[in-house]
């Protein structure tokens, strides 16, 4: 019973934070405001998440994780072409950019990535170590750097504050650029 109540409070906090962040800038949304909107104890965010940043990280994983999980897990069960992996990442980004709540999630993700927020990602596809072995012929360290640059570029393009989705041509160019960067020949030093 206590677990059910805790899970309910956790979800109410996530929903309240999401609603507040849709109408207010990130820096203006307070922990106290989230707790009030969720009808929770003022210490509930700290109890369930530890901080506002951890709550937003959990929100992103909760809302965005399912968007990629099945397709990426299926694609990586056997070696997959890099272009297919990039498509599996970009397609949901394009769909999210077409929806106001999706754009909120993309803006929050961009904030976390670009500001190097101290998020401790729990889900598999949010952690860079999950991507390091997916580039054939590229060492894990170099692969990690390449994926990090690719994700920074993708997230920057989709997570900007503009309220419109990128054009089909812009997404195609981004895709080609990311695939080329990920599959470029390796240099001598890794």
C-alpha positions in Angstrom: 0.0 0.0 0.0 2.8 2.4 0.9 4.5 1.6 -2.4 1.3 2.4 -4.3 1.0 5.8 -2.5 4.7 6.6 -3.2 4.3 5.7 -6.9 1.2 7.9 -7.0 3.0 10.8 -5.4 5.9 10.4 -7.8 3.7 10.4 -10.8 1.7 13.4 -9.5 5.0 15.3 -9.1 6.0 14.4 -12.7 2.7 15.5 -14.1 2.7 18.8 -12.0 6.3 19.6 -13.1 5.4 18.9 -16.8 2.3 21.2 -16.6 4.2 24.0 -14.9 7.1 23.8 -17.4 4.7 24.1 -20.3 3.7 27.6 -19.2 6.6 28.9 -17.2 10.4 29.1 -17.9 12.5 26.4 -16.2 14.2 28.8 -13.8 10.8 30.1 -12.6 9.4 26.7 -11.7 10.2 26.0 -8.1 10.3 22.8 -6.1 7.7 24.3 -3.8 5.5 25.2 -6.7 5.7 21.6 -8.1 4.8 20.1 -4.7 1.9 22.5 -4.3 0.6 21.8 -7.8 0.9 18.0 -7.1 -0.9 18.3 -3.8 2.2 16.9 -2.1 4.2 17.5 1.0 6.7 20.4 0.4 9.6 17.8 0.8 8.1 15.3 -1.7 10.4 16.3 -4.6 13.5 15.8 -2.4 12.2 12.5 -1.0 11.3 11.0 -4.4 14.0 12.6 -6.6 16.6 14.5 -4.6 16.4 17.7 -6.5 14.4 19.6 -9.2 17.1 18.6 -11.7 16.7 14.9 -10.9 12.9 15.3 -11.1 13.2 16.8 -14.6 15.7 14.1 -15.6 13.2 11.4 -14.4 10.4 13.2 -16.3 12.5 13.1 -19.5 13.3 9.4 -19.1 9.7 8.6 -18.2 8.3 10.5 -21.2 11.0 10.0 -23.8 12.4 6.6 -22.9 9.5 4.6 -24.4 9.8 6.6 -27.6 13.1 5.0 -28.5 13.4 1.8 -26.4 11.7 -0.8 -28.5 13.1 0.2 -31.9 16.6 0.7 -30.7 16.6 -2.5 -28.7 15.4 -4.4 -31.8 17.9 -2.7 -34.1 20.8 -3.4 -31.8 20.0 -7.1 -31.2 22.2 -7.7 -34.2 24.7 -5.3 -35.8 22.6 -2.5 -37.4 23.7 0.0 -40.1 24.6 3.3 -38.5 22.1 5.1 -40.8 19.3 2.9 -39.4 20.3 3.8 -35.8 20.3 7.5 -36.7 16.9 7.2 -38.3 15.6 5.4 -35.2 16.8 8.5 -33.2 15.6 11.2 -35.6 12.1 9.9 -36.4 10.8 10.3 -32.8 12.6 13.7 -32.6 10.7 14.8 -35.7 7.4 13.6 -34.2 8.0 15.2 -30.8 8.8 18.5 -32.5 5.3 18.5 -34.0 3.6 18.5 -30.6 3.7 21.3 -27.9 4.3 18.8 -25.1 6.9 17.0 -27.2 8.7 20.4 -27.9 8.7 21.0 -24.1 10.5 17.6 -23.6 13.0 18.4 -26.3 13.7 21.9 -24.8 14.3 20.3 -21.4 16.5 17.6 -22.9 18.5 20.3 -24.7 18.9 22.3 -21.5 20.2 19.2 -19.7 22.6 18.3 -22.4 23.9 21.7 -23.3 24.3 22.9 -19.7 25.8 19.6 -18.7 23.2 19.2 -15.9 24.2 16.6 -13.4 21.5 14.1 -14.4 22.1 10.5 -13.5 20.4 8.7 -16.3 18.9 5.3 -15.3 17.5 4.1 -18.6 19.7 2.2 -21.1 19.4 4.5 -24.1 20.0 7.6 -22.1 23.5 6.5 -21.1 26.4 7.0 -23.5 28.0 3.6 -22.6 25.0 2.0 -24.4 26.0 3.6 -27.7 29.8 3.2 -27.6 29.9 -0.3 -29.1 27.6 0.5 -32.0 30.1 1.9 -34.5 31.9 -0.8 -36.4 35.6 -0.4 -36.6 35.7 2.5 -34.1 37.1 2.1 -30.6 34.7 2.7 -27.7 36.3 5.9 -26.6 36.2 7.4 -30.0 32.7 6.1 -30.6 31.5 7.7 -27.3 32.9 11.1 -28.5 31.2 10.7 -31.9 27.9 9.8 -30.4 28.1 12.7 -27.9 28.7 15.2 -30.7 25.9 13.6 -32.8 23.5 13.9 -29.9 24.5 17.4 -29.1 23.9 18.4 -32.7 20.6 16.6 -32.9 19.3 17.9 -29.5 20.5 21.4 -30.3 18.6 21.4 -33.6 15.4 20.0 -32.1 15.6 21.6 -28.7 15.8 25.2 -29.7 13.2 27.5 -28.4 11.5 27.9 -31.8 7.9 26.9 -31.8 7.9 25.1 -35.2 9.3 21.8 -36.3 12.3 21.7 -38.6 11.6 21.3 -42.3 11.9 17.9 -44.0 15.0 19.2 -45.9 16.6 20.4 -42.7 16.1 17.0 -41.0 17.5 15.2 -44.1 20.6 17.3 -44.1 21.0 16.8 -40.3 20.7 13.0 -40.9 23.3 12.9 -43.6 25.7 15.0 -41.6 25.3 12.9 -38.5 25.7 9.6 -40.4 28.8 11.0 -42.1 30.3 12.0 -38.8 29.6 8.7 -37.1 31.0 6.6 -40.0 34.0 8.8 -40.9 37.3 6.9 -41.0 39.1 6.9 -37.7 42.3 8.9 -37.3 45.5 7.5 -36.0 45.0 8.6 -32.4 42.1 7.2 -30.4 
